[in-house]
Amino acid sequence: MDAGGLDREAAEGEAAGAASEPTQKISYIIGKWQIMNLLGRYKDRQGENFRLGAFHDDLIKNGSLPVSIIEWILLEDPTALQKATNQ
């Protein structure tokens, strides 16, 4: 409760959720890391033209595709896709 800044009910809910689906938390963190990595590469590519809102728009307009495919689309770089498909 103290470390997370949560009240008892919220902390118990988080603990119960983590216990019932332990992979959800790690999946969330991995997805966040992938998106932050993509954001950095996108920002580098855009240079002075970078706008965070444009990144968000470009990211969500592709729906729920895997990040490796979105990276290929946004950066025109198939590297992550090739790694994911072992090609």
N, C-alpha and C positions, 0 to 999 in steps of 0.2 A: 504494500500500500504506500509506504513512504517513498520507496525508490521510483515508483511509477506515478506518484502524485494522484493516486486514485482513492476514492472512498472504498469502504469495505465491499459493498455490493458490486461495484465495477471490478475491483481486484479479484473477487471470487469468480465473477463471470469470465474474466480473462484467463484465470488459472484453469477453470473448467474447460474452456474452449481449447486451450493449449494441451490439456490432458486428453481430450477426446479426439483432437486432430493435430497431432504434434508436427506434422509436416507443413501445416498452413503457415506457421510463423517463418520457417526457413524459406519457403516458397516466396513469401512476401518480401523478405530481405533480398533474396536473389533477384527477383523482378525489379525491385527498387534499384539495386546496384546496376543492373543492365540498362535501365532507363537513364540513370545518372551518367553512366558511361556514354550512352548515345547522346545525351544532352551536351556533354563536353566536346565530343567529336563534331556534332552539329554546329555548336557555337564556333569552334575553330574554323569550320568550313565556311560559315556565313561571314565571319570577320566583323567588320563594322556594320554590316547589314543585319546582324543578329537581333532578333526580338523574341523574348521568351514566349509571348502569346502565339507567335508564328510556329514555334516549336510545338507548343501544346496542340495547336490546330493540326499541324502535320502529323503528330503522333496519333491523335484520336480519330482522324479521318480514315485511318487504316483499320479501325475496329480492333478486334481481339487477335490479330495475327501475332505469331511469335516475334519477339524483339529482333531476332536474327533476320527475319524477312523485312521488318520495318527498317532496319539498318540498311539493308540492301536497297530498299526503295528510296529512303531519304538521302543516303550518302552515295548512292550508286556504287556501293562496295559490297561484293558478294562474299567477302572473307568469312564473316561470322556464319553465314548460311552454309558455306562450304565446310566449315568446321563442324557444324551441327549435323550435316549429312555425310560427313567423312569422305568428301570428294577433294 
